[in-house]
Amino acid sequence: MSSAVTPPDGDVANELRELRLEVQALRAQLARRTAETEEYRRRLVASRNQAERLATQLKALRGSSSWTITRPLRMRRRKALNNGWT
């Protein structure tokens, strides 16, 4: 028997060409999606860092002496707003 490879006929060659184009398009799509995913990950990390900074600032604010001193005023205002006062 001969082990020579025979060239594909026209239909098979066309299908092979179409499949190669499809693979190429899928690889390009995968590259775009990978880039998008990395951008979303970067944004997520930045958002988490910002949330941590804001939580730290809020904790510092609530622990400050001015926050403690003005607590009765905030409570009174909140009670007035709840009772319909302005």
Buried (B, 14 or more C-beta within 10 A) or exposed (E): EEEEEEEEEEEEEEEEEEEEEEEEEEEEEEEEEEEEEEEEEEEEEEEEEEEEEEEEEEEEEEEEEEEEEEEEEEEEEEEEEEEEEE
